[in-house]
């Protein structure tokens, strides 16, 4: 089996699984319980928060970690939580046209509540159009949410320039789900940002929102007032502990994994770029973990299925909407035509992939293209 769909989810590492099993067997008490067994887990979770901030080079005096059940929840908590709490001062909010659906759909909802929403364009090279951003600023503070790396084409945004344009009085949120561990990030540029465990060789169902302590947000889920009242629900200590292992491993092995992913992607770009009927979406700001291409003479869905039959797994579009959408809205935002937007293939590389797998993929991909009728 060759798995090139790591942007959808990653295989949990042995370190993560071992920690989850260990904690599940020995530290299963509810962290909210007042007895010693539960309190021990609560103390351990607070220690994990400190370790995460230390790994990201953030001060626990300025930032705090809120654990959630996933990236969608984190995005909603950050965006809705802030905007609903601060509606009077921050009625003007903005995002980009190629954000993940868990961001775009929140902004569309806030628009129905009376917020002034600007959807900033992206350039044909797949990055935020800073000139368009500049034109939508009116000198007053805004709430802005821009992704770190696009989940379909892998292009990365420059948060230093974004922060410089919107100013220190504005609030900047970053959806870093696809960017974390795939590109260098200065986390101090953000007021709020989030990422999730299952994209970094951890488990599904665990994520975090990290925010400046001075930023006030409202909860979107109500219950037992866990996480300082911002995210009610029993804390899952084993998953949180496993998540912390995934984060630590991610940054410890950053340089090695980045170099390997780049080698694989560079090979794929060279080989696939020479195939007739293949249009690569390769840009200078692409991280090495995602390669997007479109078929101009074949149906991508047919090719993806044929590859799947050979146990080679790639995706056509984002896994979050692949069953409901026909056209890639991301490719449309960078001015690709309907043929390319309807036939994208995303190859997403992970730490378990090898150059040899890439060579097998190219061989099988070429054979499939030759065998399928137009």
ROZA-555452 format. One record per residue (C-alpha): residue number from 1; residue in three letters; chain; x, y, z. Coordinates in nm, 2 decimals. Layout:
<nodes>
+-----+------+------+--------+--------+--------+
! pos ! code ! unit !     px !     py !     pz !
+-----+------+------+--------+--------+--------+
! NUM !  Ala !    A !      X !      Y !      Z !
...
+-----+------+------+--------+--------+--------+
</nodes>
This chain:
<nodes>
+-----+------+------+--------+--------+--------+
! pos ! code ! unit !     px !     py !     pz !
+-----+------+------+--------+--------+--------+
!   1 !  Unk !    A !   0.00 !   0.00 !   0.00 !
!   2 !  Unk !    A !   0.11 !   0.35 !  -0.09 !
!   3 !  Unk !    A !  -0.06 !   0.63 !   0.11 !
!   4 !  Unk !    A !  -0.03 !   0.98 !  -0.03 !
!   5 !  Unk !    A !  -0.33 !   1.13 !   0.14 !
!   6 !  Unk !    A !  -0.16 !   1.27 !   0.45 !
!   7 !  Unk !    A !  -0.33 !   1.61 !   0.42 !
!   8 !  Unk !    A !  -0.66 !   1.43 !   0.49 !
!   9 !  Unk !    A !  -0.52 !   1.24 !   0.79 !
!  10 !  Unk !    A !  -0.20 !   1.08 !   0.90 !
!  11 !  Unk !    A !  -0.11 !   0.74 !   1.04 !
!  12 !  Unk !    A !  -0.06 !   0.77 !   1.42 !
!  13 !  Unk !    A !   0.30 !   0.71 !   1.52 !
!  14 !  Unk !    A !   0.41 !   0.43 !   1.74 !
!  15 !  Unk !    A !   0.51 !   0.68 !   2.01 !
!  16 !  Unk !    A !   0.16 !   0.83 !   2.00 !
!  17 !  Unk !    A !  -0.01 !   0.50 !   2.02 !
!  18 !  Unk !    A !   0.21 !   0.37 !   2.30 !
!  19 !  Unk !    A !   0.14 !   0.68 !   2.50 !
!  20 !  Unk !    A !  -0.23 !   0.66 !   2.44 !
!  21 !  Unk !    A !  -0.24 !   0.30 !   2.55 !
!  22 !  Unk !    A !  -0.02 !   0.37 !   2.86 !
!  23 !  Unk !    A !  -0.23 !   0.66 !   2.97 !
!  24 !  Unk !    A !  -0.56 !   0.48 !   2.89 !
!  25 !  Unk !    A !  -0.46 !   0.19 !   3.11 !
!  26 !  Unk !    A !  -0.31 !   0.38 !   3.40 !
!  27 !  Unk !    A !  -0.44 !   0.74 !   3.40 !
!  28 !  Unk !    A !  -0.81 !   0.70 !   3.30 !
!  29 !  Unk !    A !  -0.96 !   0.91 !   3.58 !
!  30 !  Unk !    A !  -1.17 !   1.21 !   3.49 !
!  31 !  Unk !    A !  -0.95 !   1.52 !   3.53 !
!  32 !  Unk !    A !  -1.25 !   1.71 !   3.67 !
!  33 !  Unk !    A !  -1.29 !   1.47 !   3.97 !
!  34 !  Unk !    A !  -1.18 !   1.61 !   4.30 !
!  35 !  Unk !    A !  -1.01 !   1.29 !   4.43 !
!  36 !  Unk !    A !  -0.63 !   1.25 !   4.40 !
!  37 !  Unk !    A !  -0.65 !   1.02 !   4.09 !
!  38 !  Unk !    A !  -0.85 !   1.28 !   3.90 !
!  39 !  Unk !    A !  -0.64 !   1.57 !   4.03 !
!  40 !  Unk !    A !  -0.32 !   1.41 !   3.91 !
!  41 !  Unk !    A !  -0.45 !   1.41 !   3.55 !
!  42 !  Unk !    A !  -0.55 !   1.77 !   3.59 !
!  43 !  Unk !    A !  -0.20 !   1.86 !   3.70 !
!  44 !  Unk !    A !  -0.05 !   1.66 !   3.41 !
!  45 !  Unk !    A !  -0.27 !   1.84 !   3.16 !
!  46 !  Unk !    A !  -0.16 !   2.17 !   3.29 !
!  47 !  Unk !    A !   0.20 !   2.05 !   3.25 !
!  48 !  Unk !    A !   0.13 !   1.95 !   2.90 !
!  49 !  Unk !    A !  -0.01 !   2.30 !   2.82 !
!  50 !  Unk !    A !   0.32 !   2.45 !   2.94 !
!  51 !  Unk !    A !   0.52 !   2.20 !   2.73 !
!  52 !  Unk !    A !   0.32 !   2.28 !   2.42 !
!  53 !  Unk !    A !   0.38 !   2.66 !   2.46 !
!  54 !  Unk !    A !   0.75 !   2.60 !   2.53 !
!  55 !  Unk !    A !   0.78 !   2.39 !   2.21 !
!  56 !  Unk !    A !   0.62 !   2.67 !   2.01 !
!  57 !  Unk !    A !   0.85 !   2.93 !   2.18 !
!  58 !  Unk !    A !   0.55 !   3.11 !   2.35 !
!  59 !  Unk !    A !   0.54 !   3.24 !   2.70 !
!  60 !  Unk !    A !   0.27 !   3.10 !   2.94 !
!  61 !  Unk !    A !   0.24 !   3.45 !   3.08 !
!  62 !  Unk !    A !   0.10 !   3.57 !   2.75 !
!  63 !  Unk !    A !  -0.06 !   3.26 !   2.59 !
!  64 !  Unk !    A !  -0.29 !   2.98 !   2.70 !
!  65 !  Unk !    A !  -0.39 !   2.64 !   2.55 !
!  66 !  Unk !    A !  -0.76 !   2.53 !   2.52 !
!  67 !  Unk !    A !  -0.81 !   2.17 !   2.42 !
!  68 !  Unk !    A !  -1.10 !   2.09 !   2.18 !
!  69 !  Unk !    A !  -1.24 !   1.79 !   1.99 !
!  70 !  Unk !    A !  -1.11 !   1.89 !   1.65 !
!  71 !  Unk !    A !  -1.00 !   2.16 !   1.40 !
!  72 !  Unk !    A !  -1.35 !   2.25 !   1.30 !
!  73 !  Unk !    A !  -1.45 !   2.31 !   1.66 !
!  74 !  Unk !    A !  -1.13 !   2.51 !   1.72 !
!  75 !  Unk !    A !  -1.20 !   2.73 !   1.42 !
!  76 !  Unk !    A !  -1.55 !   2.79 !   1.53 !
!  77 !  Unk !    A !  -1.45 !   2.87 !   1.89 !
!  78 !  Unk !    A !  -1.18 !   3.11 !   1.78 !
!  79 !  Unk !    A !  -1.39 !   3.29 !   1.52 !
!  80 !  Unk !    A !  -1.74 !   3.28 !   1.66 !
!  81 !  Unk !    A !  -1.61 !   3.30 !   2.02 !
!  82 !  Unk !    A !  -1.42 !   3.62 !   1.95 !
!  83 !  Unk !    A !  -1.67 !   3.79 !   1.71 !
!  84 !  Unk !    A !  -1.98 !   3.73 !   1.92 !
!  85 !  Unk !    A !  -1.80 !   3.85 !   2.23 !
!  86 !  Unk !    A !  -1.65 !   4.16 !   2.06 !
!  87 !  Unk !    A !  -1.92 !   4.25 !   1.81 !
!  88 !  Unk !    A !  -1.94 !   4.62 !   1.89 !
!  89 !  Unk !    A !  -1.57 !   4.70 !   1.83 !
!  90 !  Unk !    A !  -1.50 !   4.43 !   1.57 !
!  91 !  Unk !    A !  -1.80 !   4.43 !   1.34 !
!  92 !  Unk !    A !  -1.56 !   4.44 !   1.04 !
!  93 !  Unk !    A !  -1.42 !   4.10 !   0.99 !
!  94 !  Unk !    A !  -1.23 !   3.94 !   0.70 !
!  95 !  Unk !    A !  -1.10 !   3.61 !   0.56 !
!  96 !  Unk !    A !  -0.97 !   3.48 !   0.23 !
!  97 !  Unk !    A !  -1.17 !   3.32 !  -0.06 !
!  98 !  Unk !    A !  -0.98 !   2.99 !  -0.04 !
!  99 !  Unk !    A !  -1.01 !   2.91 !   0.33 !
! 100 !  Unk !    A !  -1.11 !   2.57 !   0.46 !
! 101 !  Unk !    A !  -1.49 !   2.52 !   0.48 !
! 102 !  Unk !    A !  -1.47 !   2.53 !   0.86 !
! 103 !  Unk !    A !  -1.36 !   2.89 !   0.84 !
! 104 !  Unk !    A !  -1.56 !   3.01 !   0.53 !
! 105 !  Unk !    A !  -1.89 !   2.88 !   0.65 !
! 106 !  Unk !    A !  -1.84 !   3.04 !   0.99 !
! 107 !  Unk !    A !  -1.79 !   3.38 !   0.82 !
! 108 !  Unk !    A !  -2.10 !   3.32 !   0.60 !
! 109 !  Unk !    A !  -2.30 !   3.26 !   0.92 !
! 110 !  Unk !    A !  -2.16 !   3.57 !   1.09 !
! 111 !  Unk !    A !  -2.26 !   3.77 !   0.78 !
! 112 !  Unk !    A !  -2.62 !   3.67 !   0.84 !
! 113 !  Unk !    A !  -2.59 !   3.82 !   1.19 !
! 114 !  Unk !    A !  -2.49 !   4.16 !   1.06 !
! 115 !  Unk !    A !  -2.12 !   4.15 !   1.05 !
! 116 !  Unk !    A !  -1.94 !   4.33 !   0.77 !
! 117 !  Unk !    A !  -1.74 !   4.05 !   0.60 !
! 118 !  Unk !    A !  -1.47 !   4.10 !   0.34 !
! 119 !  Unk !    A !  -1.35 !   3.80 !   0.15 !
! 120 !  Unk !    A !  -1.00 !   3.88 !   0.04 !
! 121 !  Unk !    A !  -0.88 !   3.76 !  -0.30 !
! 122 !  Unk !    A !  -0.58 !   3.54 !  -0.36 !
! 123 !  Unk !    A !  -0.33 !   3.58 !  -0.64 !
! 124 !  Unk !    A !  -0.29 !   3.34 !  -0.93 !
! 125 !  Unk !    A !   0.02 !   3.21 !  -0.74 !
! 126 !  Unk !    A !  -0.21 !   3.09 !  -0.46 !
! 127 !  Unk !    A !  -0.12 !   3.34 !  -0.18 !
! 128 !  Unk !    A !  -0.32 !   3.61 !  -0.01 !
! 129 !  Unk !    A !  -0.35 !   3.92 !  -0.24 !
! 130 !  Unk !    A !  -0.19 !   4.18 !  -0.01 !
! 131 !  Unk !    A !  -0.30 !   4.47 !  -0.23 !
! 132 !  Unk !    A !  -0.66 !   4.35 !  -0.20 !
! 133 !  Unk !    A !  -0.62 !   4.32 !   0.17 !
! 134 !  Unk !    A !  -0.48 !   4.67 !   0.19 !
! 135 !  Unk !    A !  -0.78 !   4.81 !  -0.01 !
! 136 !  Unk !    A !  -1.03 !   4.66 !   0.24 !
! 137 !  Unk !    A !  -0.87 !   4.82 !   0.55 !
! 138 !  Unk !    A !  -1.02 !   5.14 !   0.67 !
! 139 !  Unk !    A !  -0.79 !   5.24 !   0.95 !
! 140 !  Unk !    A !  -1.00 !   5.08 !   1.22 !
! 141 !  Unk !    A !  -0.92 !   4.74 !   1.39 !
! 142 !  Unk !    A !  -1.05 !   4.43 !   1.22 !
! 143 !  Unk !    A !  -1.07 !   4.06 !   1.30 !
! 144 !  Unk !    A !  -0.89 !   3.86 !   1.03 !
! 145 !  Unk !    A !  -0.86 !   3.49 !   0.98 !
! 146 !  Unk !    A !  -0.61 !   3.36 !   0.72 !
! 147 !  Unk !    A !  -0.48 !   3.00 !   0.68 !
! 148 !  Unk !    A !  -0.12 !   2.92 !   0.70 !
! 149 !  Unk !    A !  -0.10 !   2.66 !   0.42 !
! 150 !  Unk !    A !  -0.38 !   2.58 !   0.18 !
! 151 !  Unk !    A !  -0.51 !   2.23 !   0.22 !
! 152 !  Unk !    A !  -0.54 !   2.17 !  -0.16 !
! 153 !  Unk !    A !  -0.24 !   2.34 !  -0.32 !
! 154 !  Unk !    A !   0.00 !   2.38 !  -0.03 !
! 155 !  Unk !    A !   0.08 !   2.75 !  -0.08 !
! 156 !  Unk !    A !   0.18 !   2.93 !   0.24 !
! 157 !  Unk !    A !   0.10 !   3.29 !   0.35 !
! 158 !  Unk !    A !   0.34 !   3.54 !   0.50 !
! 159 !  Unk !    A !   0.20 !   3.63 !   0.84 !
! 160 !  Unk !    A !   0.47 !   3.89 !   0.90 !
! 161 !  Unk !    A !   0.34 !   4.10 !   0.61 !
! 162 !  Unk !    A !  -0.02 !   4.03 !   0.70 !
! 163 !  Unk !    A !   0.03 !   4.15 !   1.06 !
! 164 !  Unk !    A !   0.22 !   4.46 !   0.94 !
! 165 !  Unk !    A !  -0.08 !   4.55 !   0.71 !
! 166 !  Unk !    A !  -0.36 !   4.50 !   0.96 !
! 167 !  Unk !    A !  -0.18 !   4.65 !   1.25 !
! 168 !  Unk !    A !  -0.13 !   4.56 !   1.61 !
! 169 !  Unk !    A !  -0.47 !   4.68 !   1.72 !
! 170 !  Unk !    A !  -0.64 !   4.42 !   1.49 !
! 171 !  Unk !    A !  -0.69 !   4.06 !   1.58 !
! 172 !  Unk !    A !  -0.52 !   3.79 !   1.37 !
! 173 !  Unk !    A !  -0.64 !   3.43 !   1.38 !
! 174 !  Unk !    A !  -0.45 !   3.15 !   1.20 !
! 175 !  Unk !    A !  -0.59 !   2.82 !   1.09 !
! 176 !  Unk !    A !  -0.26 !   2.63 !   1.10 !
! 177 !  Unk !    A !  -0.39 !   2.28 !   1.05 !
! 178 !  Unk !    A !  -0.20 !   2.22 !   0.73 !
! 179 !  Unk !    A !   0.09 !   2.45 !   0.81 !
! 180 !  Unk !    A !   0.21 !   2.32 !   1.15 !
! 181 !  Unk !    A !   0.53 !   2.13 !   1.11 !
! 182 !  Unk !    A !   0.54 !   2.19 !   0.73 !
! 183 !  Unk !    A !   0.68 !   2.54 !   0.73 !
! 184 !  Unk !    A !   0.85 !   2.78 !   0.97 !
! 185 !  Unk !    A !   0.60 !   2.99 !   1.17 !
! 186 !  Unk !    A !   0.65 !   3.28 !   1.41 !
! 187 !  Unk !    A !   0.36 !   3.20 !   1.64 !
! 188 !  Unk !    A !   0.39 !   3.54 !   1.81 !
! 189 !  Unk !    A !   0.23 !   3.70 !   1.51 !
! 190 !  Unk !    A !  -0.11 !   3.56 !   1.61 !
! 191 !  Unk !    A !  -0.37 !   3.65 !   1.87 !
! 192 !  Unk !    A !  -0.53 !   3.31 !   1.82 !
! 193 !  Unk !    A !  -0.43 !   3.00 !   1.62 !
! 194 !  Unk !    A !  -0.52 !   2.63 !   1.61 !
! 195 !  Unk !    A !  -0.41 !   2.29 !   1.48 !
! 196 !  Unk !    A !  -0.52 !   1.93 !   1.53 !
! 197 !  Unk !    A !  -0.37 !   1.60 !   1.63 !
! 198 !  Unk !    A !  -0.46 !   1.37 !   1.34 !
! 199 !  Unk !    A !  -0.27 !   1.58 !   1.09 !
! 200 !  Unk !    A !   0.06 !   1.54 !   1.27 !
! 201 !  Unk !    A !   0.06 !   1.16 !   1.34 !
! 202 !  Unk !    A !  -0.17 !   1.19 !   1.64 !
! 203 !  Unk !    A !  -0.52 !   1.07 !   1.70 !
! 204 !  Unk !    A !  -0.85 !   1.20 !   1.57 !
! 205 !  Unk !    A !  -1.08 !   1.38 !   1.81 !
! 206 !  Unk !    A !  -0.82 !   1.60 !   1.98 !
! 207 !  Unk !    A !  -0.70 !   1.95 !   1.89 !
! 208 !  Unk !    A !  -0.62 !   2.28 !   2.05 !
! 209 !  Unk !    A !  -0.68 !   2.65 !   2.02 !
! 210 !  Unk !    A !  -0.40 !   2.87 !   2.15 !
! 211 !  Unk !    A !  -0.48 !   3.23 !   2.23 !
! 212 !  Unk !    A !  -0.33 !   3.54 !   2.40 !
! 213 !  Unk !    A !  -0.46 !   3.55 !   2.76 !
! 214 !  Unk !    A !  -0.58 !   3.91 !   2.71 !
! 215 !  Unk !    A !  -0.81 !   3.81 !   2.42 !
! 216 !  Unk !    A !  -1.16 !   3.75 !   2.55 !
! 217 !  Unk !    A !  -1.39 !   3.50 !   2.37 !
! 218 !  Unk !    A !  -1.72 !   3.34 !   2.45 !
! 219 !  Unk !    A !  -1.79 !   2.97 !   2.46 !
! 220 !  Unk !    A !  -1.99 !   2.81 !   2.18 !
! 221 !  Unk !    A !  -2.06 !   2.49 !   2.38 !
! 222 !  Unk !    A !  -2.21 !   2.51 !   2.73 !
! 223 !  Unk !    A !  -2.19 !   2.25 !   3.00 !
! 224 !  Unk !    A !  -1.97 !   2.18 !   3.30 !
! 225 !  Unk !    A !  -1.74 !   2.49 !   3.24 !
! 226 !  Unk !    A !  -1.42 !   2.29 !   3.17 !
! 227 !  Unk !    A !  -1.13 !   2.48 !   3.01 !
! 228 !  Unk !    A !  -1.21 !   2.80 !   3.21 !
! 229 !  Unk !    A !  -1.56 !   2.79 !   3.09 !
! 230 !  Unk !    A !  -1.46 !   2.81 !   2.72 !
! 231 !  Unk !    A !  -1.50 !   2.45 !   2.62 !
! 232 !  Unk !    A !  -1.72 !   2.23 !   2.83 !
! 233 !  Unk !    A !  -1.68 !   1.86 !   2.82 !
! 234 !  Unk !    A !  -1.47 !   1.60 !   3.00 !
! 235 !  Unk !    A !  -1.11 !   1.63 !   2.91 !
! 236 !  Unk !    A !  -0.96 !   1.33 !   2.74 !
! 237 !  Unk !    A !  -0.63 !   1.29 !   2.92 !
! 238 !  Unk !    A !  -0.50 !   0.99 !   2.72 !
! 239 !  Unk !    A !  -0.56 !   1.17 !   2.38 !
! 240 !  Unk !    A !  -0.42 !   1.50 !   2.51 !
! 241 !  Unk !    A !  -0.11 !   1.32 !   2.64 !
! 242 !  Unk !    A !  -0.07 !   1.14 !   2.30 !
! 243 !  Unk !    A !  -0.12 !   1.48 !   2.12 !
! 244 !  Unk !    A !   0.16 !   1.63 !   2.32 !
! 245 !  Unk !    A !   0.39 !   1.35 !   2.21 !
! 246 !  Unk !    A !   0.29 !   1.41 !   1.85 !
! 247 !  Unk !    A !   0.38 !   1.78 !   1.88 !
! 248 !  Unk !    A !   0.71 !   1.71 !   2.05 !
! 249 !  Unk !    A !   0.81 !   1.46 !   1.78 !
! 250 !  Unk !    A !   0.70 !   1.70 !   1.50 !
! 251 !  Unk !    A !   0.93 !   1.97 !   1.60 !
! 252 !  Unk !    A !   1.22 !   1.75 !   1.70 !
! 253 !  Unk !    A !   1.22 !   1.59 !   1.36 !
! 254 !  Unk !    A !   1.13 !   1.90 !   1.16 !
! 255 !  Unk !    A !   1.45 !   1.94 !   0.95 !
! 256 !  Unk !    A !   1.49 !   1.57 !   0.87 !
! 257 !  Unk !    A !   1.13 !   1.53 !   0.76 !
! 258 !  Unk !    A !   1.12 !   1.86 !   0.56 !
! 259 !  Unk !    A !   1.43 !   1.76 !   0.36 !
! 260 !  Unk !    A !   1.28 !   1.41 !   0.29 !
! 261 !  Unk !    A !   0.94 !   1.55 !   0.18 !
! 262 !  Unk !    A !   1.11 !   1.81 !  -0.04 !
! 263 !  Unk !    A !   1.31 !   1.53 !  -0.22 !
! 264 !  Unk !    A !   1.00 !   1.33 !  -0.29 !
! 265 !  Unk !    A !   0.80 !   1.63 !  -0.40 !
! 266 !  Unk !    A !   1.08 !   1.76 !  -0.63 !
! 267 !  Unk !    A !   1.10 !   1.42 !  -0.79 !
! 268 !  Unk !    A !   0.72 !   1.41 !  -0.85 !
! 269 !  Unk !    A !   0.72 !   1.77 !  -0.99 !
! 270 !  Unk !    A !   1.00 !   1.67 !  -1.24 !
! 271 !  Unk !    A !   0.83 !   1.34 !  -1.35 !
! 272 !  Unk !    A !   0.47 !   1.45 !  -1.35 !
! 273 !  Unk !    A !   0.54 !   1.79 !  -1.51 !
! 274 !  Unk !    A !   0.66 !   1.62 !  -1.83 !
! 275 !  Unk !    A !   0.34 !   1.42 !  -1.88 !
! 276 !  Unk !    A !   0.10 !   1.54 !  -2.15 !
! 277 !  Unk !    A !  -0.24 !   1.62 !  -2.00 !
! 278 !  Unk !    A !  -0.11 !   1.70 !  -1.66 !
! 279 !  Unk !    A !  -0.12 !   2.06 !  -1.53 !
! 280 !  Unk !    A !   0.09 !   2.11 !  -1.21 !
! 281 !  Unk !    A !  -0.01 !   2.38 !  -0.96 !
! 282 !  Unk !    A !   0.34 !   2.44 !  -0.84 !
! 283 !  Unk !    A !   0.43 !   2.78 !  -0.69 !
! 284 !  Unk !    A !   0.73 !   2.92 !  -0.51 !
! 285 !  Unk !    A !   0.55 !   2.94 !  -0.17 !
! 286 !  Unk !    A !   0.43 !   2.57 !  -0.17 !
! 287 !  Unk !    A !   0.53 !   2.37 !   0.13 !
! 288 !  Unk !    A !   0.70 !   2.04 !   0.03 !
! 289 !  Unk !    A !   0.42 !   1.82 !   0.17 !
! 290 !  Unk !    A !   0.14 !   1.89 !  -0.08 !
! 291 !  Unk !    A !   0.15 !   1.87 !  -0.46 !
! 292 !  Unk !    A !  -0.16 !   1.96 !  -0.66 !
! 293 !  Unk !    A !  -0.22 !   1.88 !  -1.02 !
! 294 !  Unk !    A !  -0.51 !   1.87 !  -1.26 !
! 295 !  Unk !    A !  -0.58 !   1.63 !  -1.55 !
! 296 !  Unk !    A !  -0.68 !   1.81 !  -1.87 !
! 297 !  Unk !    A !  -0.76 !   1.51 !  -2.09 !
! 298 !  Unk !    A !  -0.88 !   1.25 !  -1.83 !
! 299 !  Unk !    A !  -1.13 !   1.24 !  -1.54 !
! 300 !  Unk !    A !  -0.95 !   1.27 !  -1.21 !
! 301 !  Unk !    A !  -1.21 !   1.06 !  -1.03 !
! 302 !  Unk !    A !  -1.15 !   0.77 !  -1.27 !
! 303 !  Unk !    A !  -0.77 !   0.79 !  -1.22 !
! 304 !  Unk !    A !  -0.80 !   0.82 !  -0.85 !
! 305 !  Unk !    A !  -1.02 !   0.51 !  -0.84 !
! 306 !  Unk !    A !  -0.78 !   0.32 !  -1.07 !
! 307 !  Unk !    A !  -0.49 !   0.41 !  -0.84 !
! 308 !  Unk !    A !  -0.70 !   0.30 !  -0.54 !
! 309 !  Unk !    A !  -0.76 !  -0.04 !  -0.70 !
! 310 !  Unk !    A !  -0.38 !  -0.08 !  -0.70 !
! 311 !  Unk !    A !  -0.37 !   0.03 !  -0.33 !
! 312 !  Unk !    A !  -0.22 !   0.37 !  -0.41 !
! 313 !  Unk !    A !  -0.42 !   0.63 !  -0.23 !
! 314 !  Unk !    A !  -0.44 !   1.00 !  -0.34 !
! 315 !  Unk !    A !  -0.73 !   1.24 !  -0.32 !
! 316 !  Unk !    A !  -0.91 !   1.44 !  -0.57 !
! 317 !  Unk !    A !  -1.00 !   1.74 !  -0.35 !
! 318 !  Unk !    A !  -1.02 !   1.82 !   0.02 !
! 319 !  Unk !    A !  -1.15 !   1.52 !   0.20 !
! 320 !  Unk !    A !  -1.39 !   1.75 !   0.39 !
! 321 !  Unk !    A !  -1.60 !   1.81 !   0.08 !
! 322 !  Unk !    A !  -1.49 !   1.55 !  -0.18 !
! 323 !  Unk !    A !  -1.83 !   1.37 !  -0.18 !
! 324 !  Unk !    A !  -2.04 !   1.68 !  -0.22 !
! 325 !  Unk !    A !  -1.85 !   1.92 !  -0.44 !
! 326 !  Unk !    A !  -1.78 !   1.87 !  -0.81 !
! 327 !  Unk !    A !  -1.55 !   2.17 !  -0.87 !
! 328 !  Unk !    A !  -1.25 !   2.28 !  -0.66 !
! 329 !  Unk !    A !  -1.33 !   2.62 !  -0.54 !
! 330 !  Unk !    A !  -0.97 !   2.66 !  -0.44 !
! 331 !  Unk !    A !  -0.85 !   2.62 !  -0.80 !
! 332 !  Unk !    A !  -1.12 !   2.86 !  -0.92 !
! 333 !  Unk !    A !  -0.99 !   3.13 !  -0.69 !
! 334 !  Unk !    A !  -0.65 !   3.11 !  -0.86 !
! 335 !  Unk !    A !  -0.81 !   3.15 !  -1.20 !
! 336 !  Unk !    A !  -0.79 !   2.79 !  -1.32 !
! 337 !  Unk !    A !  -1.04 !   2.69 !  -1.59 !
! 338 !  Unk !    A !  -1.33 !   2.45 !  -1.54 !
! 339 !  Unk !    A !  -1.15 !   2.15 !  -1.68 !
! 340 !  Unk !    A !  -0.87 !   2.19 !  -1.43 !
! 341 !  Unk !    A !  -1.10 !   2.28 !  -1.14 !
! 342 !  Unk !    A !  -1.31 !   1.97 !  -1.21 !
! 343 !  Unk !    A !  -1.02 !   1.73 !  -1.23 !
! 344 !  Unk !    A !  -0.77 !   1.80 !  -0.95 !
! 345 !  Unk !    A !  -0.55 !   1.54 !  -0.78 !
! 346 !  Unk !    A !  -0.38 !   1.61 !  -0.45 !
! 347 !  Unk !    A !  -0.07 !   1.42 !  -0.35 !
! 348 !  Unk !    A !   0.01 !   1.48 !   0.01 !
! 349 !  Unk !    A !   0.33 !   1.35 !   0.15 !
! 350 !  Unk !    A !   0.40 !   1.23 !   0.51 !
! 351 !  Unk !    A !   0.69 !   1.10 !   0.71 !
! 352 !  Unk !    A !   0.62 !   0.74 !   0.63 !
! 353 !  Unk !    A !   0.65 !   0.80 !   0.25 !
! 354 !  Unk !    A !   0.97 !   0.71 !   0.06 !
! 355 !  Unk !    A !   1.12 !   0.81 !  -0.27 !
! 356 !  Unk !    A !   1.08 !   0.45 !  -0.39 !
! 357 !  Unk !    A !   0.70 !   0.49 !  -0.33 !
! 358 !  Unk !    A !   0.70 !   0.80 !  -0.54 !
! 359 !  Unk !    A !   0.87 !   0.61 !  -0.83 !
! 360 !  Unk !    A !   0.62 !   0.33 !  -0.81 !
! 361 !  Unk !    A !   0.34 !   0.59 !  -0.81 !
! 362 !  Unk !    A !   0.47 !   0.77 !  -1.12 !
! 363 !  Unk !    A !   0.50 !   0.43 !  -1.31 !
! 364 !  Unk !    A !   0.15 !   0.32 !  -1.22 !
! 365 !  Unk !    A !   0.01 !   0.67 !  -1.29 !
! 366 !  Unk !    A !   0.15 !   0.68 !  -1.64 !
! 367 !  Unk !    A !   0.02 !   0.33 !  -1.72 !
! 368 !  Unk !    A !  -0.33 !   0.42 !  -1.59 !
! 369 !  Unk !    A !  -0.33 !   0.74 !  -1.80 !
! 370 !  Unk !    A !  -0.24 !   0.55 !  -2.11 !
! 371 !  Unk !    A !  -0.50 !   0.28 !  -2.05 !
! 372 !  Unk !    A !  -0.80 !   0.51 !  -1.98 !
! 373 !  Unk !    A !  -0.99 !   0.64 !  -2.28 !
! 374 !  Unk !    A !  -1.04 !   1.01 !  -2.30 !
+-----+------+------+--------+--------+--------+
</nodes>
